[in-house]
Amino acid sequence: MAEKDEHTFNLRFSLSADIPSEAWDDEDFEGDEWLNEWEREVKPGLVREVFTYLRQFAGWNCHIRNRGVSPLDEIEIVMRKEGG
């Protein structure tokens, strides 16, 4: 039976937005629009590009694993090297 060796690598994004104080006084202002843009437009493309890149390497399989953390906060990509 083969033994398993593991290693963790984290790539963390810290997001913020500078919002002018007068914007908060506007009744129509939605303070989380910048975060919605990240979730709707930036993050999906980023994840697709990461998988496109990782799938170029023969012998490596990758998939997303959910460990109960919201995908709004974390996406874990599992990579497994087959055969050594």
PDB file of N, CA, C and O in Angstrom:
ATOM      1  N   MET A   1       0.841  -1.176   0.000  1.00  0.00           N
ATOM      2  CA  MET A   1       0.000   0.000   0.000  1.00  0.00           C
ATOM      3  C   MET A   1       0.891   1.246   0.000  1.00  0.00           C
ATOM      4  O   MET A   1       1.880   1.305   0.730  1.00  0.00           O
ATOM      5  N   ALA A   2       0.545   2.221  -0.805  1.00  0.00           N
ATOM      6  CA  ALA A   2       1.334   3.452  -0.914  1.00  0.00           C
ATOM      7  C   ALA A   2       1.061   4.365   0.267  1.00  0.00           C
ATOM      8  O   ALA A   2      -0.039   4.393   0.818  1.00  0.00           O
ATOM      9  N   GLU A   3       2.086   5.108   0.638  1.00  0.00           N
ATOM     10  CA  GLU A   3       1.920   6.114   1.691  1.00  0.00           C
ATOM     11  C   GLU A   3       1.605   7.453   1.062  1.00  0.00           C
ATOM     12  O   GLU A   3       1.982   7.725  -0.078  1.00  0.00           O
ATOM     13  N   LYS A   4       0.922   8.271   1.804  1.00  0.00           N
ATOM     14  CA  LYS A   4       0.534   9.593   1.311  1.00  0.00           C
ATOM     15  C   LYS A   4       1.405  10.655   1.960  1.00  0.00           C
ATOM     16  O   LYS A   4       1.606  10.654   3.175  1.00  0.00           O
ATOM     17  N   ASP A   5       1.911  11.545   1.151  1.00  0.00           N
ATOM     18  CA  ASP A   5       2.666  12.690   1.633  1.00  0.00           C
ATOM     19  C   ASP A   5       1.861  13.929   1.269  1.00  0.00           C
ATOM     20  O   ASP A   5       1.346  14.011   0.154  1.00  0.00           O
ATOM     21  N   GLU A   6       1.736  14.892   2.170  1.00  0.00           N
ATOM     22  CA  GLU A   6       0.910  16.067   1.927  1.00  0.00           C
ATOM     23  C   GLU A   6       1.642  17.360   2.257  1.00  0.00           C
ATOM     24  O   GLU A   6       2.556  17.389   3.081  1.00  0.00           O
ATOM     25  N   HIS A   7       1.219  18.417   1.597  1.00  0.00           N
ATOM     26  CA  HIS A   7       1.742  19.756   1.848  1.00  0.00           C
ATOM     27  C   HIS A   7       0.626  20.747   1.545  1.00  0.00           C
ATOM     28  O   HIS A   7      -0.176  20.517   0.640  1.00  0.00           O
ATOM     29  N   THR A   8       0.567  21.832   2.282  1.00  0.00           N
ATOM     30  CA  THR A   8      -0.434  22.871   2.048  1.00  0.00           C
ATOM     31  C   THR A   8       0.249  24.144   1.588  1.00  0.00           C
ATOM     32  O   THR A   8       1.291  24.534   2.115  1.00  0.00           O
ATOM     33  N   PHE A   9      -0.351  24.785   0.597  1.00  0.00           N
ATOM     34  CA  PHE A   9       0.111  26.069   0.085  1.00  0.00           C
ATOM     35  C   PHE A   9      -1.098  26.981   0.040  1.00  0.00           C
ATOM     36  O   PHE A   9      -2.130  26.601  -0.513  1.00  0.00           O
ATOM     37  N   ASN A  10      -0.998  28.172   0.605  1.00  0.00           N
ATOM     38  CA  ASN A  10      -2.110  29.130   0.614  1.00  0.00           C
ATOM     39  C   ASN A  10      -1.767  30.337  -0.244  1.00  0.00           C
ATOM     40  O   ASN A  10      -0.660  30.873  -0.189  1.00  0.00           O
ATOM     41  N   LEU A  11      -2.740  30.743  -1.031  1.00  0.00           N
ATOM     42  CA  LEU A  11      -2.677  31.989  -1.787  1.00  0.00           C
ATOM     43  C   LEU A  11      -3.899  32.776  -1.335  1.00  0.00           C
ATOM     44  O   LEU A  11      -5.023  32.437  -1.704  1.00  0.00           O
ATOM     45  N   ARG A  12      -3.696  33.811  -0.550  1.00  0.00           N
ATOM     46  CA  ARG A  12      -4.801  34.537   0.094  1.00  0.00           C
ATOM     47  C   ARG A  12      -4.969  35.911  -0.544  1.00  0.00           C
ATOM     48  O   ARG A  12      -3.998  36.620  -0.806  1.00  0.00           O
ATOM     49  N   PHE A  13      -6.211  36.261  -0.784  1.00  0.00           N
ATOM     50  CA  PHE A  13      -6.556  37.583  -1.289  1.00  0.00           C
ATOM     51  C   PHE A  13      -7.246  38.345  -0.170  1.00  0.00           C
ATOM     52  O   PHE A  13      -8.216  37.848   0.403  1.00  0.00           O
ATOM     53  N   SER A  14      -6.775  39.526   0.148  1.00  0.00           N
ATOM     54  CA  SER A  14      -7.438  40.409   1.103  1.00  0.00           C
ATOM     55  C   SER A  14      -8.063  41.542   0.300  1.00  0.00           C
ATOM     56  O   SER A  14      -7.357  42.290  -0.377  1.00  0.00           O
ATOM     57  N   LEU A  15      -9.367  41.668   0.373  1.00  0.00           N
ATOM     58  CA  LEU A  15     -10.094  42.628  -0.443  1.00  0.00           C
ATOM     59  C   LEU A  15     -10.506  43.830   0.390  1.00  0.00           C
ATOM     60  O   LEU A  15     -10.873  43.685   1.556  1.00  0.00           O
ATOM     61  N   SER A  16     -10.446  45.007  -0.200  1.00  0.00           N
ATOM     62  CA  SER A  16     -10.935  46.219   0.457  1.00  0.00           C
ATOM     63  C   SER A  16     -11.341  47.216  -0.610  1.00  0.00           C
ATOM     64  O   SER A  16     -10.979  47.073  -1.778  1.00  0.00           O
ATOM     65  N   ALA A  17     -12.092  48.221  -0.205  1.00  0.00           N
ATOM     66  CA  ALA A  17     -12.511  49.283  -1.121  1.00  0.00           C
ATOM     67  C   ALA A  17     -12.482  50.600  -0.376  1.00  0.00           C
ATOM     68  O   ALA A  17     -12.889  50.675   0.783  1.00  0.00           O
ATOM     69  N   ASP A  18     -12.007  51.629  -1.034  1.00  0.00           N
ATOM     70  CA  ASP A  18     -12.058  52.983  -0.492  1.00  0.00           C
ATOM     71  C   ASP A  18     -13.368  53.608  -0.951  1.00  0.00           C
ATOM     72  O   ASP A  18     -13.573  53.820  -2.146  1.00  0.00           O
ATOM     73  N   ILE A  19     -14.244  53.900  -0.015  1.00  0.00           N
ATOM     74  CA  ILE A  19     -15.557  54.447  -0.323  1.00  0.00           C
ATOM     75  C   ILE A  19     -15.643  55.842   0.289  1.00  0.00           C
ATOM     76  O   ILE A  19     -15.489  56.000   1.500  1.00  0.00           O
ATOM     77  N   PRO A  20     -15.888  56.848  -0.539  1.00  0.00           N
ATOM     78  CA  PRO A  20     -15.985  58.217  -0.007  1.00  0.00           C
ATOM     79  C   PRO A  20     -17.097  58.307   1.045  1.00  0.00           C
ATOM     80  O   PRO A  20     -18.160  57.707   0.886  1.00  0.00           O
ATOM     81  N   SER A  21     -16.846  59.043   2.094  1.00  0.00           N
ATOM     82  CA  SER A  21     -17.815  59.140   3.187  1.00  0.00           C
ATOM     83  C   SER A  21     -19.153  59.703   2.728  1.00  0.00           C
ATOM     84  O   SER A  21     -20.195  59.334   3.270  1.00  0.00           O
ATOM     85  N   GLU A  22     -19.142  60.600   1.728  1.00  0.00           N
ATOM     86  CA  GLU A  22     -20.417  61.148   1.259  1.00  0.00           C
ATOM     87  C   GLU A  22     -21.281  60.097   0.551  1.00  0.00           C
ATOM     88  O   GLU A  22     -22.498  60.263   0.464  1.00  0.00           O
ATOM     89  N   ALA A  23     -20.681  59.036   0.055  1.00  0.00           N
ATOM     90  CA  ALA A  23     -21.457  57.973  -0.590  1.00  0.00           C
ATOM     91  C   ALA A  23     -22.386  57.295   0.404  1.00  0.00           C
ATOM     92  O   ALA A  23     -23.480  56.867   0.035  1.00  0.00           O
ATOM     93  N   TRP A  24     -21.967  57.192   1.656  1.00  0.00           N
ATOM     94  CA  TRP A  24     -22.783  56.550   2.680  1.00  0.00           C
ATOM     95  C   TRP A  24     -24.058  57.342   2.980  1.00  0.00           C
ATOM     96  O   TRP A  24     -25.022  56.788   3.510  1.00  0.00           O
ATOM     97  N   ASP A  25     -24.066  58.643   2.642  1.00  0.00           N
ATOM     98  CA  ASP A  25     -25.247  59.480   2.863  1.00  0.00           C
ATOM     99  C   ASP A  25     -26.291  59.322   1.758  1.00  0.00           C
ATOM    100  O   ASP A  25     -27.434  59.742   1.932  1.00  0.00           O
ATOM    101  N   ASP A  26     -25.924  58.734   0.647  1.00  0.00           N
ATOM    102  CA  ASP A  26     -26.838  58.536  -0.481  1.00  0.00           C
ATOM    103  C   ASP A  26     -27.759  57.350  -0.191  1.00  0.00           C
ATOM    104  O   ASP A  26     -27.291  56.250   0.105  1.00  0.00           O
ATOM    105  N   GLU A  27     -29.072  57.581  -0.280  1.00  0.00           N
ATOM    106  CA  GLU A  27     -30.051  56.524   0.007  1.00  0.00           C
ATOM    107  C   GLU A  27     -29.914  55.332  -0.928  1.00  0.00           C
ATOM    108  O   GLU A  27     -30.198  54.205  -0.524  1.00  0.00           O
ATOM    109  N   ASP A  28     -29.490  55.550  -2.155  1.00  0.00           N
ATOM    110  CA  ASP A  28     -29.389  54.484  -3.146  1.00  0.00           C
ATOM    111  C   ASP A  28     -28.047  53.749  -3.099  1.00  0.00           C
ATOM    112  O   ASP A  28     -27.836  52.788  -3.839  1.00  0.00           O
ATOM    113  N   PHE A  29     -27.159  54.193  -2.242  1.00  0.00           N
ATOM    114  CA  PHE A  29     -25.826  53.590  -2.174  1.00  0.00           C
ATOM    115  C   PHE A  29     -25.890  52.206  -1.547  1.00  0.00           C
ATOM    116  O   PHE A  29     -26.459  52.014  -0.473  1.00  0.00           O
ATOM    117  N   GLU A  30     -25.295  51.252  -2.244  1.00  0.00           N
ATOM    118  CA  GLU A  30     -25.169  49.894  -1.711  1.00  0.00           C
ATOM    119  C   GLU A  30     -23.689  49.653  -1.463  1.00  0.00           C
ATOM    120  O   GLU A  30     -22.913  49.507  -2.408  1.00  0.00           O
ATOM    121  N   GLY A  31     -23.305  49.613  -0.224  1.00  0.00           N
ATOM    122  CA  GLY A  31     -21.905  49.551   0.156  1.00  0.00           C
ATOM    123  C   GLY A  31     -21.168  48.299  -0.251  1.00  0.00           C
ATOM    124  O   GLY A  31     -19.937  48.275  -0.248  1.00  0.00           O
ATOM    125  N   ASP A  32     -21.901  47.256  -0.601  1.00  0.00           N
ATOM    126  CA  ASP A  32     -21.215  46.012  -0.934  1.00  0.00           C
ATOM    127  C   ASP A  32     -21.146  45.743  -2.434  1.00  0.00           C
ATOM    128  O   ASP A  32     -20.833  44.624  -2.838  1.00  0.00           O
ATOM    129  N   GLU A  33     -21.430  46.734  -3.261  1.00  0.00           N
ATOM    130  CA  GLU A  33     -21.388  46.530  -4.709  1.00  0.00           C
ATOM    131  C   GLU A  33     -19.996  46.121  -5.187  1.00  0.00           C
ATOM    132  O   GLU A  33     -19.877  45.296  -6.092  1.00  0.00           O
ATOM    133  N   TRP A  34     -18.963  46.673  -4.606  1.00  0.00           N
ATOM    134  CA  TRP A  34     -17.603  46.301  -4.991  1.00  0.00           C
ATOM    135  C   TRP A  34     -17.338  44.828  -4.693  1.00  0.00           C
ATOM    136  O   TRP A  34     -16.658  44.145  -5.458  1.00  0.00           O
ATOM    137  N   LEU A  35     -17.885  44.340  -3.568  1.00  0.00           N
ATOM    138  CA  LEU A  35     -17.709  42.933  -3.214  1.00  0.00           C
ATOM    139  C   LEU A  35     -18.534  42.039  -4.133  1.00  0.00           C
ATOM    140  O   LEU A  35     -18.098  40.946  -4.495  1.00  0.00           O
ATOM    141  N   ASN A  36     -19.720  42.498  -4.508  1.00  0.00           N
ATOM    142  CA  ASN A  36     -20.531  41.753  -5.470  1.00  0.00           C
ATOM    143  C   ASN A  36     -19.816  41.644  -6.814  1.00  0.00           C
ATOM    144  O   ASN A  36     -19.891  40.611  -7.479  1.00  0.00           O
ATOM    145  N   GLU A  37     -19.123  42.707  -7.211  1.00  0.00           N
ATOM    146  CA  GLU A  37     -18.350  42.676  -8.456  1.00  0.00           C
ATOM    147  C   GLU A  37     -17.255  41.612  -8.384  1.00  0.00           C
ATOM    148  O   GLU A  37     -17.035  40.871  -9.343  1.00  0.00           O
ATOM    149  N   TRP A  38     -16.583  41.544  -7.259  1.00  0.00           N
ATOM    150  CA  TRP A  38     -15.546  40.522  -7.053  1.00  0.00           C
ATOM    151  C   TRP A  38     -16.156  39.128  -7.203  1.00  0.00           C
ATOM    152  O   TRP A  38     -15.626  38.293  -7.936  1.00  0.00           O
ATOM    153  N   GLU A  39     -17.269  38.877  -6.509  1.00  0.00           N
ATOM    154  CA  GLU A  39     -17.898  37.550  -6.526  1.00  0.00           C
ATOM    155  C   GLU A  39     -18.463  37.197  -7.897  1.00  0.00           C
ATOM    156  O   GLU A  39     -18.385  36.042  -8.318  1.00  0.00           O
ATOM    157  N   ARG A  40     -19.019  38.156  -8.583  1.00  0.00           N
ATOM    158  CA  ARG A  40     -19.729  37.926  -9.839  1.00  0.00           C
ATOM    159  C   ARG A  40     -18.784  37.895 -11.046  1.00  0.00           C
ATOM    160  O   ARG A  40     -18.975  37.103 -11.968  1.00  0.00           O
ATOM    161  N   GLU A  41     -17.761  38.764 -11.035  1.00  0.00           N
ATOM    162  CA  GLU A  41     -16.941  38.934 -12.227  1.00  0.00           C
ATOM    163  C   GLU A  41     -15.493  38.493 -12.072  1.00  0.00           C
ATOM    164  O   GLU A  41     -14.957  37.807 -12.943  1.00  0.00           O
ATOM    165  N   VAL A  42     -14.864  38.872 -10.990  1.00  0.00           N
ATOM    166  CA  VAL A  42     -13.422  38.629 -10.852  1.00  0.00           C
ATOM    167  C   VAL A  42     -13.134  37.196 -10.414  1.00  0.00           C
ATOM    168  O   VAL A  42     -12.382  36.485 -11.082  1.00  0.00           O
ATOM    169  N   LYS A  43     -13.722  36.765  -9.303  1.00  0.00           N
ATOM    170  CA  LYS A  43     -13.391  35.458  -8.732  1.00  0.00           C
ATOM    171  C   LYS A  43     -13.685  34.285  -9.666  1.00  0.00           C
ATOM    172  O   LYS A  43     -12.835  33.402  -9.785  1.00  0.00           O
ATOM    173  N   PRO A  44     -14.844  34.224 -10.337  1.00  0.00           N
ATOM    174  CA  PRO A  44     -15.084  33.079 -11.226  1.00  0.00           C
ATOM    175  C   PRO A  44     -14.042  32.963 -12.336  1.00  0.00           C
ATOM    176  O   PRO A  44     -13.592  31.861 -12.650  1.00  0.00           O
ATOM    177  N   GLY A  45     -13.657  34.088 -12.931  1.00  0.00           N
ATOM    178  CA  GLY A  45     -12.640  34.062 -13.977  1.00  0.00           C
ATOM    179  C   GLY A  45     -11.283  33.642 -13.445  1.00  0.00           C
ATOM    180  O   GLY A  45     -10.544  32.916 -14.109  1.00  0.00           O
ATOM    181  N   LEU A  46     -10.960  34.097 -12.255  1.00  0.00           N
ATOM    182  CA  LEU A  46      -9.704  33.731 -11.625  1.00  0.00           C
ATOM    183  C   LEU A  46      -9.631  32.229 -11.381  1.00  0.00           C
ATOM    184  O   LEU A  46      -8.614  31.598 -11.669  1.00  0.00           O
ATOM    185  N   VAL A  47     -10.705  31.659 -10.854  1.00  0.00           N
ATOM    186  CA  VAL A  47     -10.730  30.218 -10.587  1.00  0.00           C
ATOM    187  C   VAL A  47     -10.628  29.428 -11.892  1.00  0.00           C
ATOM    188  O   VAL A  47      -9.904  28.434 -11.959  1.00  0.00           O
ATOM    189  N   ARG A  48     -11.347  29.863 -12.927  1.00  0.00           N
ATOM    190  CA  ARG A  48     -11.250  29.191 -14.234  1.00  0.00           C
ATOM    191  C   ARG A  48      -9.818  29.205 -14.759  1.00  0.00           C
ATOM    192  O   ARG A  48      -9.315  28.189 -15.241  1.00  0.00           O
ATOM    193  N   GLU A  49      -9.166  30.364 -14.663  1.00  0.00           N
ATOM    194  CA  GLU A  49      -7.789  30.473 -15.159  1.00  0.00           C
ATOM    195  C   GLU A  49      -6.829  29.594 -14.364  1.00  0.00           C
ATOM    196  O   GLU A  49      -5.922  28.988 -14.935  1.00  0.00           O
ATOM    197  N   VAL A  50      -7.025  29.524 -13.061  1.00  0.00           N
ATOM    198  CA  VAL A  50      -6.174  28.662 -12.232  1.00  0.00           C
ATOM    199  C   VAL A  50      -6.317  27.208 -12.682  1.00  0.00           C
ATOM    200  O   VAL A  50      -5.317  26.511 -12.856  1.00  0.00           O
ATOM    201  N   PHE A  51      -7.562  26.746 -12.872  1.00  0.00           N
ATOM    202  CA  PHE A  51      -7.772  25.363 -13.308  1.00  0.00           C
ATOM    203  C   PHE A  51      -7.227  25.134 -14.712  1.00  0.00           C
ATOM    204  O   PHE A  51      -6.666  24.072 -14.985  1.00  0.00           O
ATOM    205  N   THR A  52      -7.378  26.097 -15.598  1.00  0.00           N
ATOM    206  CA  THR A  52      -6.822  25.969 -16.955  1.00  0.00           C
ATOM    207  C   THR A  52      -5.316  25.766 -16.878  1.00  0.00           C
ATOM    208  O   THR A  52      -4.764  24.921 -17.582  1.00  0.00           O
ATOM    209  N   TYR A  53      -4.660  26.526 -16.039  1.00  0.00           N
ATOM    210  CA  TYR A  53      -3.212  26.412 -15.892  1.00  0.00           C
ATOM    211  C   TYR A  53      -2.819  25.068 -15.273  1.00  0.00           C
ATOM    212  O   TYR A  53      -1.924  24.388 -15.775  1.00  0.00           O
ATOM    213  N   LEU A  54      -3.488  24.688 -14.186  1.00  0.00           N
ATOM    214  CA  LEU A  54      -3.112  23.467 -13.479  1.00  0.00           C
ATOM    215  C   LEU A  54      -3.324  22.212 -14.323  1.00  0.00           C
ATOM    216  O   LEU A  54      -2.581  21.241 -14.186  1.00  0.00           O
ATOM    217  N   ARG A  55      -4.312  22.227 -15.175  1.00  0.00           N
ATOM    218  CA  ARG A  55      -4.614  21.046 -15.996  1.00  0.00           C
ATOM    219  C   ARG A  55      -3.610  20.826 -17.115  1.00  0.00           C
ATOM    220  O   ARG A  55      -3.704  19.832 -17.836  1.00  0.00           O
ATOM    221  N   GLN A  56      -2.661  21.720 -17.276  1.00  0.00           N
ATOM    222  CA  GLN A  56      -1.614  21.558 -18.284  1.00  0.00           C
ATOM    223  C   GLN A  56      -0.565  20.529 -17.880  1.00  0.00           C
ATOM    224  O   GLN A  56       0.206  20.062 -18.719  1.00  0.00           O
ATOM    225  N   PHE A  57      -0.534  20.180 -16.612  1.00  0.00           N
ATOM    226  CA  PHE A  57       0.541  19.346 -16.099  1.00  0.00           C
ATOM    227  C   PHE A  57       0.106  17.886 -16.035  1.00  0.00           C
ATOM    228  O   PHE A  57      -0.789  17.518 -15.274  1.00  0.00           O
ATOM    229  N   ALA A  58       0.758  17.070 -16.848  1.00  0.00           N
ATOM    230  CA  ALA A  58       0.435  15.639 -16.909  1.00  0.00           C
ATOM    231  C   ALA A  58       0.668  14.977 -15.560  1.00  0.00           C
ATOM    232  O   ALA A  58       1.633  15.285 -14.859  1.00  0.00           O
ATOM    233  N   GLY A  59      -0.218  14.075 -15.211  1.00  0.00           N
ATOM    234  CA  GLY A  59      -0.070  13.319 -13.973  1.00  0.00           C
ATOM    235  C   GLY A  59      -0.661  13.991 -12.751  1.00  0.00           C
ATOM    236  O   GLY A  59      -0.691  13.396 -11.674  1.00  0.00           O
ATOM    237  N   TRP A  60      -1.132  15.224 -12.896  1.00  0.00           N
ATOM    238  CA  TRP A  60      -1.749  15.944 -11.787  1.00  0.00           C
ATOM    239  C   TRP A  60      -3.258  16.028 -12.020  1.00  0.00           C
ATOM    240  O   TRP A  60      -3.709  16.389 -13.107  1.00  0.00           O
ATOM    241  N   ASN A  61      -4.024  15.693 -10.996  1.00  0.00           N
ATOM    242  CA  ASN A  61      -5.473  15.864 -11.023  1.00  0.00           C
ATOM    243  C   ASN A  61      -5.832  16.936 -10.011  1.00  0.00           C
ATOM    244  O   ASN A  61      -5.225  17.010  -8.943  1.00  0.00           O
ATOM    245  N   CYS A  62      -6.815  17.769 -10.336  1.00  0.00           N
ATOM    246  CA  CYS A  62      -7.217  18.806  -9.391  1.00  0.00           C
ATOM    247  C   CYS A  62      -8.743  18.918  -9.361  1.00  0.00           C
ATOM    248  O   CYS A  62      -9.431  18.691 -10.356  1.00  0.00           O
ATOM    249  N   HIS A  63      -9.231  19.276  -8.189  1.00  0.00           N
ATOM    250  CA  HIS A  63     -10.661  19.493  -7.997  1.00  0.00           C
ATOM    251  C   HIS A  63     -10.859  20.412  -6.797  1.00  0.00           C
ATOM    252  O   HIS A  63      -9.947  20.623  -5.998  1.00  0.00           O
ATOM    253  N   ILE A  64     -12.056  20.947  -6.689  1.00  0.00           N
ATOM    254  CA  ILE A  64     -12.402  21.789  -5.544  1.00  0.00           C
ATOM    255  C   ILE A  64     -12.927  20.900  -4.433  1.00  0.00           C
ATOM    256  O   ILE A  64     -13.699  19.972  -4.673  1.00  0.00           O
ATOM    257  N   ARG A  65     -12.498  21.197  -3.209  1.00  0.00           N
ATOM    258  CA  ARG A  65     -12.978  20.459  -2.036  1.00  0.00           C
ATOM    259  C   ARG A  65     -13.666  21.447  -1.105  1.00  0.00           C
ATOM    260  O   ARG A  65     -13.161  22.541  -0.852  1.00  0.00           O
ATOM    261  N   ASN A  66     -14.809  21.048  -0.608  1.00  0.00           N
ATOM    262  CA  ASN A  66     -15.565  21.867   0.334  1.00  0.00           C
ATOM    263  C   ASN A  66     -15.460  21.230   1.706  1.00  0.00           C
ATOM    264  O   ASN A  66     -15.875  20.089   1.906  1.00  0.00           O
ATOM    265  N   ARG A  67     -14.912  21.962   2.633  1.00  0.00           N
ATOM    266  CA  ARG A  67     -14.786  21.468   4.021  1.00  0.00           C
ATOM    267  C   ARG A  67     -15.718  22.215   4.948  1.00  0.00           C
ATOM    268  O   ARG A  67     -15.414  22.398   6.126  1.00  0.00           O
ATOM    269  N   GLY A  68     -16.861  22.651   4.419  1.00  0.00           N
ATOM    270  CA  GLY A  68     -17.848  23.318   5.251  1.00  0.00           C
ATOM    271  C   GLY A  68     -17.659  24.816   5.373  1.00  0.00           C
ATOM    272  O   GLY A  68     -18.437  25.479   6.059  1.00  0.00           O
ATOM    273  N   VAL A  69     -16.642  25.366   4.721  1.00  0.00           N
ATOM    274  CA  VAL A  69     -16.425  26.810   4.725  1.00  0.00           C
ATOM    275  C   VAL A  69     -17.157  27.383   3.520  1.00  0.00           C
ATOM    276  O   VAL A  69     -17.113  26.803   2.435  1.00  0.00           O
ATOM    277  N   SER A  70     -17.823  28.506   3.697  1.00  0.00           N
ATOM    278  CA  SER A  70     -18.556  29.138   2.608  1.00  0.00           C
ATOM    279  C   SER A  70     -17.623  29.436   1.437  1.00  0.00           C
ATOM    280  O   SER A  70     -16.507  29.909   1.650  1.00  0.00           O
ATOM    281  N   PRO A  71     -18.060  29.165   0.195  1.00  0.00           N
ATOM    282  CA  PRO A  71     -17.238  29.518  -0.963  1.00  0.00           C
ATOM    283  C   PRO A  71     -17.089  31.022  -1.141  1.00  0.00           C
ATOM    284  O   PRO A  71     -16.302  31.471  -1.975  1.00  0.00           O
ATOM    285  N   LEU A  72     -17.837  31.808  -0.366  1.00  0.00           N
ATOM    286  CA  LEU A  72     -17.623  33.250  -0.364  1.00  0.00           C
ATOM    287  C   LEU A  72     -16.333  33.597   0.374  1.00  0.00           C
ATOM    288  O   LEU A  72     -15.744  34.655   0.152  1.00  0.00           O
ATOM    289  N   ASP A  73     -15.901  32.691   1.255  1.00  0.00           N
ATOM    290  CA  ASP A  73     -14.713  32.939   2.072  1.00  0.00           C
ATOM    291  C   ASP A  73     -13.502  32.110   1.668  1.00  0.00           C
ATOM    292  O   ASP A  73     -12.363  32.514   1.904  1.00  0.00           O
ATOM    293  N   GLU A  74     -13.744  30.953   1.060  1.00  0.00           N
ATOM    294  CA  GLU A  74     -12.617  30.068   0.762  1.00  0.00           C
ATOM    295  C   GLU A  74     -12.969  29.114  -0.358  1.00  0.00           C
ATOM    296  O   GLU A  74     -14.070  28.567  -0.408  1.00  0.00           O
ATOM    297  N   ILE A  75     -12.018  28.922  -1.256  1.00  0.00           N
ATOM    298  CA  ILE A  75     -12.099  27.864  -2.254  1.00  0.00           C
ATOM    299  C   ILE A  75     -10.831  27.048  -2.103  1.00  0.00           C
ATOM    300  O   ILE A  75      -9.726  27.567  -2.263  1.00  0.00           O
ATOM    301  N   GLU A  76     -10.990  25.789  -1.800  1.00  0.00           N
ATOM    302  CA  GLU A  76      -9.823  24.921  -1.666  1.00  0.00           C
ATOM    303  C   GLU A  76      -9.686  24.085  -2.922  1.00  0.00           C
ATOM    304  O   GLU A  76     -10.616  23.384  -3.322  1.00  0.00           O
ATOM    305  N   ILE A  77      -8.526  24.163  -3.536  1.00  0.00           N
ATOM    306  CA  ILE A  77      -8.222  23.351  -4.718  1.00  0.00           C
ATOM    307  C   ILE A  77      -7.289  22.236  -4.267  1.00  0.00           C
ATOM    308  O   ILE A  77      -6.219  22.488  -3.715  1.00  0.00           O
ATOM    309  N   VAL A  78      -7.707  21.011  -4.509  1.00  0.00           N
ATOM    310  CA  VAL A  78      -6.910  19.851  -4.152  1.00  0.00           C
ATOM    311  C   VAL A  78      -6.198  19.363  -5.406  1.00  0.00           C
ATOM    312  O   VAL A  78      -6.820  19.156  -6.448  1.00  0.00           O
ATOM    313  N   MET A  79      -4.898  19.183  -5.294  1.00  0.00           N
ATOM    314  CA  MET A  79      -4.106  18.622  -6.389  1.00  0.00           C
ATOM    315  C   MET A  79      -3.508  17.316  -5.921  1.00  0.00           C
ATOM    316  O   MET A  79      -3.001  17.210  -4.804  1.00  0.00           O
ATOM    317  N   ARG A  80      -3.574  16.315  -6.796  1.00  0.00           N
ATOM    318  CA  ARG A  80      -3.017  15.013  -6.463  1.00  0.00           C
ATOM    319  C   ARG A  80      -2.117  14.565  -7.601  1.00  0.00           C
ATOM    320  O   ARG A  80      -2.524  14.524  -8.762  1.00  0.00           O
ATOM    321  N   LYS A  81      -0.896  14.235  -7.245  1.00  0.00           N
ATOM    322  CA  LYS A  81       0.066  13.710  -8.221  1.00  0.00           C
ATOM    323  C   LYS A  81      -0.129  12.202  -8.283  1.00  0.00           C
ATOM    324  O   LYS A  81       0.010  11.502  -7.281  1.00  0.00           O
ATOM    325  N   GLU A  82      -0.447  11.722  -9.458  1.00  0.00           N
ATOM    326  CA  GLU A  82      -0.660  10.287  -9.640  1.00  0.00           C
ATOM    327  C   GLU A  82       0.653   9.620 -10.013  1.00  0.00           C
ATOM    328  O   GLU A  82       1.383  10.104 -10.878  1.00  0.00           O
ATOM    329  N   GLY A  83       0.938   8.538  -9.375  1.00  0.00           N
ATOM    330  CA  GLY A  83       2.102   7.732  -9.738  1.00  0.00           C
ATOM    331  C   GLY A  83       3.452   8.323  -9.392  1.00  0.00           C
ATOM    332  O   GLY A  83       4.430   8.093 -10.104  1.00  0.00           O
ATOM    333  N   GLY A  84       3.520   9.075  -8.318  1.00  0.00           N
ATOM    334  CA  GLY A  84       4.828   9.510  -7.879  1.00  0.00           C
ATOM    335  C   GLY A  84       5.018  10.948  -7.897  1.00  0.00           C
ATOM    336  O   GLY A  84       6.092  11.433  -7.544  1.00  0.00           O
TER     337      GLY A  84
END
